[in-house]
Amino acid sequence: MSTPPPDDETSSPGLENGQRQPSLVPGVVLLGLAAVLIVVVLIKPDMPQWLKVTIAILAVVVVVVLLIYAAWVFRLLTRRGGPR
């Protein structure tokens, strides 16, 4: 007994047949890394000022990369779907 193909209403929006949804793993990893870096800067451990500045800059870079990844996933999912 075979399963019928999914209807247009139940299939993922914006994805053609045979395409998989983008993974959430890169976004979750980037979000976790940014959170850890921000917390390290906020708790102000005893470390040199240059290291605090480096960690803060790295946190900003990770957040920017996360925003770029989120925009890429959004465009990927909405580009092919079109208006309904």
N, C-alpha and C positions, 0 to 999 in steps of 0.2 A: 504494500500500500504506500503510495507516494504522497508527499505533501504538496498541495497546490502552490503555485508561485504567489508571492505576496501581492496584494492589491496596491494600487497607487497610494491609497490613503494610509496604509499601514507601513509602507516602506519609508526609509529615511529620506527626509527632504533634501534635495540638492545633490543626491548621489545617483549616478547611473547604475544600471544593472552590473553586478560583478565588482563594484567598488566598495571598499570598506570605509567605515567612519574613521576619522583621524584619531590617533591615540591621545588619551588624556595624560599619559605618563610624563611627557616632556613639560607640560604646563604645571603639573603637580610638583615635579622635581624643582623647577625654577621657583615656584611659589614657596616651597619649603626652604630652599637655599636663601632666598631673599629674607624670609622671616628670621632665620637663624642669624644672618649677618646683621639685620636691624636690631635684634635683641642683644647681640654682643656689643654693639655700639651703645645701646641705651643703658645697659647695666654698668657701663663704664668700669671695666676691670683695670687693674694696674698694668698698663702697657704704654709704650711710647706713643707720643702724639702722631707721628708719621704712620704708625700702624693703624691707629683709629681712623685717620683720614683715608688710608688705603682701603680699609674694610668698608667705610661709608661710600666711597666711590664705587667699589665693587658691588655693593648693594644696589646702588642707583643703576648701574649697568645691567644687573640681573633683572631689575624691574622693567627697564626699557626693553630688554630681550623678551621678557614675558608678554609685554604689551604687543610687540611685533608678532610674536607667535599667536596670540589670541586674535589679532587682526587677520593673520594669514588663514587660520582655521575658519573664522567667520566668512571670509571671502570664498574659501573653498566650498563651504556648505551652502552659501546663498547664490553663488554665481550660476550654477547649473540648474537650480530649481526654478528660477523665474517666478513671476507673480502668479498667484493661484486665483 
